Amino acid sequence: MDYQGKNVLVVGGSSGIGNGVARAFLDRGARVCVWGTRHSAAAYAGEDGSDLSGLDYACVDVSDFDAVAGAAAPFERLDVLVQCQGTVIYGRGEFAMEGFEKVVAVNLGSVMACATRFHDDLAASQGSLIILSSNAAYRTTLGNPAYNASKAGLLGLTRSLAQAWVSDGIRVNGVAPGLVDTKLTKVTVEHPDRLKWALSMIPARRLGTPADIAGAVLFLASPHAAYVIGQTITVDGGASL
Ligand SMILES: NC(=O)c1ccc[n+]([C@@H]2O[C@H](COP(=O)([O-])OP(=O)(O)OC[C@H]3O[C@@H](n4cnc5c(N)ncnc54)[C@H](OP(=O)(O)O)[C@@H]3O)[C@@H](O)[C@H]2O)c1
């Protein structure tokens, strides 16, 4: 798992799982750029789950597909693109079309937009694209139809892009995390009853960490996974069992 000399872009790498993924590549010698929504890296200073030290940063709102299409390449050569962007709306906001479309745009549409933007770069490097879905893709998520539909959609997008682009030399795979303590999941992990229930459903009896998820991403991007095409690996402490 030596990534020296490799260039990695982590979309949604400014916090949570994506930040853990970015730091895992950085620790193994890669040069890493992360994308997030704030105007500068300094705007994340002191935020729990956001350590941007040593990382390059660019602000790109990925729900703006034109902005994605016109975004500057972070490096002359791109070896790995990891897509960790994600959002959710609570309080039944995803049952209104405005909320539904917003979540689907970030969680599904933007993944296609970023993949398309960097297709030629990844083909040139014979690189790897890794898409973050969720173990929620395989079941229901109470109150979040857009989150669920978008994450289920990513399973199909991962398979379809993998099949279409393998002949271009791009390997496409995915990771489906279980519950990880990030700003996306505060509504569960900071609520004692919900957390207790969630833990009771996880055979490993603990939440996942960004490092747990990064392990699978590092594997999928590596030569160890040279013959793994179009798969989404579930990393959830056994919750989906
Ligand atoms: N945490 C879990 O339990 C869990 C479980 C299964 C799957 N996942 C998936 O894992 C991925 C990472 O989520 P997380 O839990 O680490 O949540 P997070 O800490 O909230 O990270 C989400 C990332 O997406 C970025 N993002 C959101 N909207 C964006 C937009 N319009 N344009 C650009 N970037 C945008 C955020 O940028 P800012 O930092 O600027 O807000 C942040 O970097 C998501 O795809 C999520 O669905 C998470």
Ligand as a Chemical Component Dictionary entry (heavy atoms), coordinates in Angstrom:
data_LIG
# 
_chem_comp.id                   LIG 
_chem_comp.type                 NON-POLYMER 
_chem_comp.pdbx_formal_charge   0 
_chem_comp.three_letter_code    LIG 
# 
loop_
_chem_comp_atom.comp_id 
_chem_comp_atom.atom_id 
_chem_comp_atom.alt_atom_id 
_chem_comp_atom.type_symbol 
_chem_comp_atom.charge 
_chem_comp_atom.model_Cartn_x 
_chem_comp_atom.model_Cartn_y 
_chem_comp_atom.model_Cartn_z 
_chem_comp_atom.pdbx_ordinal 
LIG N1  N1  N 0  -21.110 8.450  8.231  1  
LIG C1  C1  C 0  -21.768 7.330  7.946  2  
LIG O1  O1  O 0  -22.254 6.607  8.832  3  
LIG C2  C2  C 0  -21.917 6.899  6.503  4  
LIG C3  C3  C 0  -22.460 5.648  6.254  5  
LIG C4  C4  C 0  -22.597 5.215  4.959  6  
LIG C5  C5  C 0  -22.186 6.028  3.913  7  
LIG N2  N2  N 1  -21.667 7.247  4.172  8  
LIG C6  C6  C 0  -21.234 8.062  3.029  9  
LIG O2  O2  O 0  -19.881 8.433  3.177  10 
LIG C7  C7  C 0  -19.644 9.669  2.507  11 
LIG C8  C8  C 0  -18.988 10.640 3.469  12 
LIG O3  O3  O 0  -19.941 11.035 4.458  13 
LIG P1  P1  P 0  -19.514 11.446 5.936  14 
LIG O4  O4  O 0  -20.297 10.611 6.853  15 
LIG O5  O5  O -1 -18.044 11.508 6.056  16 
LIG O6  O6  O 0  -20.177 12.904 6.033  17 
LIG P2  P2  P 0  -19.539 14.358 6.134  18 
LIG O7  O7  O 0  -18.525 14.409 7.223  19 
LIG O8  O8  O 0  -20.697 15.282 6.204  20 
LIG O9  O9  O 0  -18.778 14.530 4.751  21 
LIG C9  C9  C 0  -19.493 14.810 3.575  22 
LIG C10 C10 C 0  -18.531 15.450 2.596  23 
LIG O10 O10 O 0  -19.260 15.808 1.423  24 
LIG C11 C11 C 0  -19.008 17.185 1.144  25 
LIG N3  N3  N 0  -20.135 17.779 0.445  26 
LIG C12 C12 C 0  -21.448 17.763 0.805  27 
LIG N4  N4  N 0  -22.179 18.467 -0.096 28 
LIG C13 C13 C 0  -21.306 18.931 -1.029 29 
LIG C14 C14 C 0  -21.418 19.744 -2.186 30 
LIG N5  N5  N 0  -22.603 20.226 -2.603 31 
LIG N6  N6  N 0  -20.304 20.034 -2.889 32 
LIG C15 C15 C 0  -19.093 19.571 -2.486 33 
LIG N7  N7  N 0  -18.915 18.794 -1.395 34 
LIG C16 C16 C 0  -20.007 18.497 -0.679 35 
LIG C17 C17 C 0  -18.793 17.813 2.501  36 
LIG O11 O11 O 0  -18.146 19.073 2.372  37 
LIG P3  P3  P 0  -18.094 20.078 3.664  38 
LIG O12 O12 O 0  -17.112 19.469 4.618  39 
LIG O13 O13 O 0  -17.642 21.356 3.089  40 
LIG O14 O14 O 0  -19.499 20.105 4.227  41 
LIG C18 C18 C 0  -17.909 16.747 3.143  42 
LIG O15 O15 O 0  -16.580 16.833 2.680  43 
LIG C19 C19 C 0  -21.003 10.139 2.011  44 
LIG O16 O16 O 0  -21.166 9.749  0.664  45 
LIG C20 C20 C 0  -21.982 9.369  2.894  46 
LIG O17 O17 O 0  -23.234 9.213  2.289  47 
LIG C21 C21 C 0  -21.525 7.711  5.444  48 
# 
loop_
_chem_comp_bond.comp_id 
_chem_comp_bond.atom_id_1 
_chem_comp_bond.atom_id_2 
_chem_comp_bond.value_order 
_chem_comp_bond.pdbx_ordinal 
LIG N1  C1  SING 1  
LIG C1  O1  DOUB 2  
LIG C1  C2  SING 3  
LIG C2  C3  SING 4  
LIG C2  C21 DOUB 5  
LIG C3  C4  DOUB 6  
LIG C4  C5  SING 7  
LIG C5  N2  DOUB 8  
LIG N2  C6  SING 9  
LIG N2  C21 SING 10 
LIG C6  O2  SING 11 
LIG C6  C20 SING 12 
LIG O2  C7  SING 13 
LIG C7  C8  SING 14 
LIG C7  C19 SING 15 
LIG C8  O3  SING 16 
LIG O3  P1  SING 17 
LIG P1  O4  DOUB 18 
LIG P1  O5  SING 19 
LIG P1  O6  SING 20 
LIG O6  P2  SING 21 
LIG P2  O7  DOUB 22 
LIG P2  O8  SING 23 
LIG P2  O9  SING 24 
LIG O9  C9  SING 25 
LIG C9  C10 SING 26 
LIG C10 O10 SING 27 
LIG C10 C18 SING 28 
LIG O10 C11 SING 29 
LIG C11 N3  SING 30 
LIG C11 C17 SING 31 
LIG N3  C12 SING 32 
LIG N3  C16 SING 33 
LIG C12 N4  DOUB 34 
LIG N4  C13 SING 35 
LIG C13 C14 SING 36 
LIG C13 C16 DOUB 37 
LIG C14 N5  SING 38 
LIG C14 N6  DOUB 39 
LIG N6  C15 SING 40 
LIG C15 N7  DOUB 41 
LIG N7  C16 SING 42 
LIG C17 O11 SING 43 
LIG C17 C18 SING 44 
LIG O11 P3  SING 45 
LIG P3  O12 DOUB 46 
LIG P3  O13 SING 47 
LIG P3  O14 SING 48 
LIG C18 O15 SING 49 
LIG C19 O16 SING 50 
LIG C19 C20 SING 51 
LIG C20 O17 SING 52 
# 
